[in-house]
Amino acid sequence: MGIRTMNKIDSNKIDKEMQIGVIIKRTIAAGVAVGFFLLLFEDRISLLLGLVFGLVFSLLNFRLLQLTIEKSVKMSEKKAQSYVTQRYFLRYAITGVVLYVAITNPSLNVLGTIAGLILLKFVILVSNAAIAIKKQ
């Protein structure tokens, strides 16, 4: 592999890491904004705790997805398919546990937890929509 190829691979990896960092920062910023909005409600403490709880696990799931993708591209197609499927169900099981804890723990608001869990997806959707609009 030549130096140019190595530089291109390193550059692509850095770009992806920067994009992931931007998504995480935007998600945290959106979480802070939603958190300020939740201060307007009567049940603000449990809403905020739920939001933080859901957001933390959403970011951890995102990291698990990143690790799954990075590892699976180095595998054969059959192994990768099995590995990705197993990790998919693991991430959903973790989400189920998070929701169960939010439902059974009175100090966590379930709606706040759900908001935290979907906030990352919303940030990615809005970011991609903004990129698509800029390209037009």
C-alpha positions as CSV (number, residue, x, y, z in Angstrom):
1,M,0.0,0.0,0.0
2,G,1.5,3.3,-1.0
3,I,1.8,6.5,1.1
4,R,-1.0,8.2,-0.9
5,T,-3.4,5.3,-0.2
6,M,-2.5,5.3,3.5
7,N,-3.0,9.0,3.7
8,K,-6.4,8.7,2.0
9,I,-7.5,5.9,4.5
10,D,-6.2,8.0,7.4
11,S,-8.0,11.0,6.0
12,N,-11.3,9.1,5.6
13,K,-11.0,7.8,9.2
14,I,-10.4,11.3,10.5
15,D,-13.4,12.6,8.5
16,K,-15.7,10.0,9.9
17,E,-14.4,10.5,13.5
18,M,-15.0,14.3,13.1
19,Q,-18.5,13.6,11.7
20,I,-19.3,11.4,14.7
21,G,-17.9,14.0,17.0
22,V,-20.1,16.7,15.4
23,I,-23.2,14.4,15.8
24,I,-22.4,13.8,19.4
25,K,-21.8,17.5,20.2
26,R,-25.0,18.5,18.4
27,T,-26.9,15.8,20.3
28,I,-25.6,17.0,23.6
29,A,-26.4,20.6,22.6
30,A,-29.9,19.5,21.7
31,G,-30.2,17.7,25.0
32,V,-29.3,20.8,26.9
33,A,-31.8,22.8,24.9
34,V,-34.5,20.2,25.5
35,G,-33.5,20.2,29.2
36,F,-34.0,24.0,29.5
37,F,-37.5,23.5,27.9
38,L,-38.3,20.8,30.4
39,L,-37.6,23.2,33.2
40,L,-41.0,24.8,32.3
41,F,-42.9,21.7,33.5
42,E,-43.9,20.8,37.0
43,D,-42.2,17.4,37.0
44,R,-39.0,18.9,35.9
45,I,-36.5,16.9,38.0
46,S,-37.8,13.5,36.9
47,L,-38.1,14.7,33.3
48,L,-34.5,15.9,33.3
49,L,-33.3,12.7,34.9
50,G,-35.2,10.7,32.3
51,L,-33.8,12.8,29.5
52,V,-30.2,12.4,30.7
53,F,-30.7,8.7,31.3
54,G,-32.1,8.2,27.8
55,L,-29.5,10.4,26.2
56,V,-26.6,8.6,27.8
57,F,-27.8,5.3,26.6
58,S,-28.6,6.6,23.2
59,L,-25.0,7.8,22.9
60,L,-23.7,4.5,24.2
61,N,-25.8,2.7,21.6
62,F,-24.5,4.9,18.9
63,R,-20.9,4.0,20.0
64,L,-21.8,0.3,20.0
65,L,-23.2,0.8,16.4
66,Q,-19.9,2.5,15.4
67,L,-17.8,-0.4,16.9
68,T,-20.0,-3.0,15.2
69,I,-19.6,-1.4,11.8
70,E,-15.9,-1.0,12.2
71,K,-15.4,-4.6,13.2
72,S,-17.9,-6.1,10.7
73,V,-16.2,-4.5,7.6
74,K,-13.1,-6.6,8.4
75,M,-15.1,-9.9,8.4
76,S,-16.3,-12.2,5.7
77,E,-19.9,-11.5,4.5
78,K,-21.4,-14.4,6.3
79,K,-19.6,-13.7,9.6
80,A,-20.4,-10.0,9.3
81,Q,-24.1,-10.6,8.8
82,S,-24.3,-12.9,11.9
83,Y,-22.3,-10.4,14.0
84,V,-24.3,-7.4,12.9
85,T,-27.6,-9.2,13.6
86,Q,-26.4,-10.2,17.1
87,R,-25.3,-6.7,17.9
88,Y,-28.6,-5.3,16.5
89,F,-30.6,-7.4,19.0
90,L,-28.1,-6.5,21.8
91,R,-28.7,-2.8,21.2
92,Y,-32.5,-3.3,21.2
93,A,-32.2,-5.4,24.4
94,I,-30.3,-2.6,26.0
95,T,-32.9,-0.1,24.9
96,G,-35.6,-2.4,26.4
97,V,-33.7,-2.5,29.7
98,V,-33.4,1.3,29.7
99,L,-37.2,1.6,29.2
100,Y,-37.9,-1.0,31.8
101,V,-35.8,0.9,34.3
102,A,-37.5,4.2,33.4
103,I,-40.9,2.6,33.8
104,T,-40.1,1.0,37.2
105,N,-38.1,3.8,38.7
106,P,-40.3,6.6,40.0
107,S,-37.5,9.2,39.9
108,L,-37.2,8.8,36.1
109,N,-39.9,10.1,33.8
110,V,-40.6,7.7,31.0
111,L,-41.4,10.4,28.4
112,G,-38.1,12.2,29.3
113,T,-36.3,8.9,28.8
114,I,-37.9,8.3,25.5
115,A,-37.0,11.9,24.4
116,G,-33.4,11.2,25.3
117,L,-33.4,7.9,23.4
118,I,-34.8,9.5,20.2
119,L,-32.9,12.8,20.4
120,L,-29.8,11.4,18.6
121,K,-31.9,10.0,15.8
122,F,-33.6,13.4,15.4
123,V,-30.3,15.2,15.3
124,I,-29.0,12.8,12.6
125,L,-32.2,13.3,10.6
126,V,-32.1,17.1,10.8
127,S,-28.4,17.2,10.0
128,N,-28.9,15.0,6.9
129,A,-31.9,17.1,5.8
130,A,-29.9,20.3,6.2
131,I,-27.1,18.7,4.1
132,A,-29.6,17.7,1.4
133,I,-31.1,21.1,1.3
134,K,-27.6,22.7,0.9
135,K,-26.8,20.4,-2.0
136,Q,-29.9,21.5,-3.9
